[in-house]
Amino acid sequence: MLRPDPEVLLQITFRAVDGSMLREIAEADYCLDASKHLHALKRIVAGDRPAPLEWEPKEVLELMRWSEPEDPTWAPGSTGPRGHWIRLFSCAVLLRLGGEPQNVDYMTGEESTLIQLAASAIALGPQTIRAATQLVAWRMRDCELYDEDRPFFATAIMLLLATSKPENPEMAMWLVEQAQNDCEDRAWRFKNCTKADTWRRLIEVHLVEHDGAGAEFETIARELLNELNE
């Protein structure tokens, strides 16, 4: 089962991200207003869920969302597991706060945040995969969500679940239905997402080539790949 929960992933990342990593996030905008960003980040770790989310720390969280821990030439952002934890922290906070009513229409690029979160959660292992699934499922079940965003959220959950075949066929089919949401601009939005290449790569690896994903997921995955490749 999905067990939607907004806080589990945050608590995991809060334990993994130490003071030096928080400072690295705070300094992402060429060190501008780093002390203000750091103060705001520490408040979030302490339990604050700001709504609306102010510039500090929204700007640096969004900058670290773009980081590529597998690319040693990318800046800002560390490489390897440290870089994945920083990116996962940043994406998790953005998605969690995006569920607050006062932040609706204020968060931008959530389709990119989702795929960056999924990529880092998968890289870091089963615990983060489960917790990321719970966070994304919470956004789908309990929060205001536009129809055009549902295919991205559903596909992100499918990617996270693809490490093991879903035990609940009804839940799997519901996700497929959400990913197939009859929204005219789905193809356009997937193709024009800033991280379209990452969507393409993860869909191909985890939903098409991976045997455990299941036939239902593979069918919609091939649809999405066709749209991305057109």
C-alpha positions, 0 to 999 in steps of 0.5 A: 500500500502507498501509506500517504504521509507528508513527514516521513521523508522529511525526517529521514533527510533531516537526520541525514543532512548535517550542518555543513550540508545545510550551509552548502544549500544556503550558499547555493545562490553565490552565497547571497543572503546565505545567513538568511537562507540558513536560518530559514532552513534550520527553522524548517528542520526544527518543524516550521512549515512556512506558508507562503514559502518566502524567498529565503529559502525557496531560492536555494532549495530550487537551485539545489533541486537542479543539482546533478550528483552524478556529474562532477562538473555540475555546480552548485551541489556535491557529488555522490551520496552527499549530493543525492542527500542534499538534492533529496532534502531540497526536493522533499521540502519543496514538495512537502511545502507545495502541499500547503494551501497558501503555497498552491500556485506559488511553487514552480516546476514541480514536474522537475522537482518530482523526477529529481526527487525520484532519481535521488530516492532510487539512488539512496535505496529502499528506505528513501524510495518508500518514504518518497512514495509516501510523500508523493502519494500524500500530495495526490490524495490529500492536497489540491492538485491540478489535473495536468499535474496528475500524470507527473505525480502518478508516474513518479510513484510508478517509478518509485514502486518499480523496484518491486511489483505492486502488491495491489492490482487496483492501486496499480491500475489507479496510478495508470489511470492517473498517468493517462489523465486526459489532459490535452497538454500532457505530451507537451508538458512532458517534452518541455519539462526542464528535466525531460531527459531524466524522465525519459531515462528513468521511465525507460530503465525502471518501467520498460526494461525492468521486469518487476515493473509489471505489464500495466506500468510498462504499457503507460511507460511506452506511451509516455516514451513515445510522447517524449520521443516525438 
